[in-house]
Amino acid sequence: MKLMLTLAIALSSACLLGSCSTHESSSDDKTINLVKSPKDQREYQSFWLDNGLQVVLISDPTSEVAGASLSVGVGSYQNPETIPGLAHYLEHMLFLGTEKYPEANGFQTYVQQNAGFSNAYTATDHTNYFFQIGDGAIDEALDRFSDYFKSPTFDKAYSDKEKHAVDSEWSMGRTQDPRIINRLRGVTANPQHPAARMSVGNLETLEATDVDVYQAMLDFYDRYYSANNMKLVLFGKSSLPELQQRANTYFSSIANKNIELPEIREKGLSKNQMGQHIYYQPQKPMRELVIEFSIKDNSDQWQVKPNRFIANLLSSEEPGTAAQLLRAKGWVDNFTASVSPNYYGNDGIFTVNVSLTEAGVAYEDEIIATVFAYIEKIKQSGVDKTYYREYRAMLEKQFADLQVPQALNQAVQFSSAMFDLPVTNLINAYYVYSAFDPQAINSVLDQLRPQYARIWHIRDNDLADTDIPYYEGGYAVQPFTADELNNWQQIAERSELALPEENDLFSSGEAVIYDNTLTTPTLVSQSPGIEAWLAHSQYHQSEYGYVQVMFNSKLPVSSPENSVMSDLINRVFALKTTALRDKAGRAGIGMGIERPRNNHALTLSGYSEKHPLLYRRILTRWLELEIDQQMFAIALEGFSDWLAGREKDDPNRQAFTELSRLMSLHGWTDQQLKAAAESITAQDLQQYHGRLLRENRVRIYAFGNYNRSKVKALVETTEQLMPEDWQKRDRYLSQYKPVESDTEIAFEGKTQHTDNALLNAYYSPVDELNTGAELLLLNSVFNQAFYNKLRTEEQVGYIVGSNIDRIGNNWGFIVYAQTKNTPLKKLQQRFNGFIENYRSEIGALDESIFDTLRATVVAQINQPPGNFSEEYPRYLNDFYRGNDQFDTRQKLVNAIEATTKDKVVSIYDSLLLGSDAEKVKVQIHGEFFTQPQ
């Protein structure tokens, strides 16, 4: 079967501009249809409720889940100057009961008992509340959810507790570099702009002695939470009329106070904040040079995309570009450009992000000047319609075969974007490229001047001498000098740069789409040392394909040194292929070098037409890889930084890292890995690479738009190019630590943090899928109850939860928490107390609730994947485990269907309360933890 791509592009081009006849707006002026991709099977509609609330509906008959996302157009930028964090505090307080449903966290409990989840977040300009649930429970869920925007109780009994929850969330993030840098963008901005104030809040800001914070929160809700300041998205398997009825039923009575919508009038960056160096001392090892320009908010130019036009050119890795030249000198190992035109509400930032090597730190001036020179090159000859045509053709092709995201993700994205985009273009706005607009492009370029830049030096330095309010780390601000500007100009004048050539990997021509005859992975080729499996997409037949070529070997796990070299070889190869991967990515083809299950693998994804060509290119480079000293040094720096950074991870993350190590047969400690890294040379790495190419079995997993002959051609290419001394090993499968009952493993570690973390795991020695099914259903009811008790009621910390785990064929149950206010000994007592007390609660669980939960979980597992990216990994775990029947998914479904409440209670008794488990206890002590008074 063939697809005439030119026809598809012609259709999508019309649709991109909103003129596709199949999706024109309804004649009913109260409803609007959204422009969608020709292959998108979902139905969309938008309308206004009588109370002024704008709604978007997403109907997907294949969905087994339903839910909602509601955004309120108010965020941290609207916090009162005297109460930083008030909007976030309100978000926490909102879900603590309503007049109709007074139970605190009752909504979350209902959602989880119906195989769903819920959450919320506070951004600078909006606050979002969202949930997903089994489709059969959607009406009661909406009744509960909508009531929070009609009659919340804001139970004052939880007021202080939620202040502590906000404080815990702040404490968790105060040492995280991305959060600190975001905060520093406000600290160094216009002091009159709301970004200058702390946004998330903590106990200090929420316990102002001269302000009634609780009353201020109520006033904030009354002022901003109005129907005309809300955007709602409903999704599910129901038809559009049914969804519309639900919107009317549950949300039309939200009060419309006809408020004036919030607006930011101050500029985030005035001239006083431009022309500056900003020095930041990071918490983790980092060497980042960020060149940032203030730009006027041009969000309304989304149809002509001047920002993306410039960013695409700036970030190109083609020969002669700034990124390629700086990499070639060994100064840079990552180079990107990004734009946030309304970052500060009224203005935005255009950013060039450069990751430096250790060698590159000494050449910051040359790097800065090269970026400035390349911007000038674009100004002089880069505003060319040729690039516009190429970008537009790529976007049109992507839109013609657009892969829809998960419905909840789409709903959350829609509900926030509705404040900024015409609702009819919510889907296609990213892909619209309506015209080549040199004036718009040049207007942005004119703002990218050296004297207006802000240059961030994010690395170990002695200049950062000022504390960052409420966060760890220091910073300093220094103005550019005339000598610096002159020096950059002189260096720039000597730079020889080139704009990128046309991308020959992109094809807009006719493409073949193969029949989907192989429903599960099928062995299509096997010979000594190599095997190849192929399955076709059953739900998203298109040009897309995914192929993984694994060099299956036990070599990477045989020693700490080999574990390090396994990491290093991938880093070196990624550096060596940066330009090729960048070029392919711009043509809609993903290329990767990965480490699935401690193996090495080359991957290709996206449009499959050029995969055979690219596979030969990338395999040839992989086989002929030469380890030069410069690339080796850069890779070793990256590994060492990553290893050192793990010491600064959140305590909870460190606890899971230690659990993984303790339960692994090859669980090398960070000290062992560090010692190994210090002893390895470039010659050692070259020898490792040689052994890896000789001692392996090639395993190929292909999924999507290939036929047997295409996959066999990959096999032939591999056999032709592999070294003559290839030993063609048998399949090696990962080995796992045996699990024994009635045993205990304990680990205690320390970290430089204010918080503690505790993790308890219970692993069953029974290697059956029935165990996994029982623990999965147990977690579906346990997790929210555990959270409600320890997080909401007892306020031990912001991170509290439970999960299931799998080690080989053995399943386990995990409970965990991170706390800034509870000693570890006392936290362990609370864990134990809850587990003991919950036995009666789960025993009393209504059978009907359990039966509904089980049916909902099965329905969700059986739900067709929403897009190709969700479908192709379905059989990968079986591929890695060597299960050639590829039937684990179905067996798990069968096991869940056979699980009864009595079996769940029984495994609770035997694992969590009894002695049938291998128990693992991980404690991470925060060295700066302060015992509460």
Secondary structure, DSSP 8 states (H G I E B T S, - for coil): -EE-HHHHHHHHHHHHTT--GGG---SSTTEE-----TT---EEEEEE-TTS-EEEEEE-TT-SEEEEEEEES--GGGS-TTSTTHHHHHHHHHTS-BSSS-STTHHHHHHHHTT-EEEEEE-SS-EEEEEEEEGGGHHHHHHHHHHTTT-B---GGGHHHHHHHHHHHHHHHTT-HHHHHHHHHHHTS-TTSGGGS-SS--HHHH--TTS-HHHHHHHHHHHH--GGGEEEEEEESS-HHHHHHHHHHHHTTS-----------S-SS-GGGSSEEEEE--SS---EEEEEEEEE--GGGTTT-HHHHHHHHHT--STTSHHHHHHHTTSEEEEEEEEETTTTSSEEEEEEEEEE-TGGGGGHHHHHHHHHHHHHHIIIII--HHHHHHHHHHHHHHHHT-----HHHHHHHHHHHTTTS-GGGTTTTTT------HHHHHHHHTT--GGGEEEEEESS-S---EE-TTSSSEEEEEE--HHHHHHHHHHHHH---------TT---S-EE------SS-EEEEEETTEEEEEE--SS--SSEEEEEEEEE-SGGGSSHHHHHHHHHHHHHHHHHTHHHHHHHHHTTEEEEEE-GGG-EEEEEEEE-TTHHHHHHHHHHHHHT----HHHHHHHHHHHHHHHHHHTTS-HHHHHHHHHHHHT-TT---HHHHHHHHHH--HHHHHHHHHHHHHS-EEEEEEEES--HHHHHHHHHHHHHHS-TT---------------TTEEEEEEEEESSS-EEEEEEEE-S---HHHHHHHHHHHHHHHHHHHIIIIIIS---SEEEEEEEEETTEEEEEEEEEESSS-HHHHHHHHHHHHHHHHHHHHT--HHHHHHHHHHHHHHHHS--SSHHHHGGGGHHHHHHT-TT--HHHHHHHHHHT--HHHHHHHIIIIIISSSSEEEEEEEEETT-----
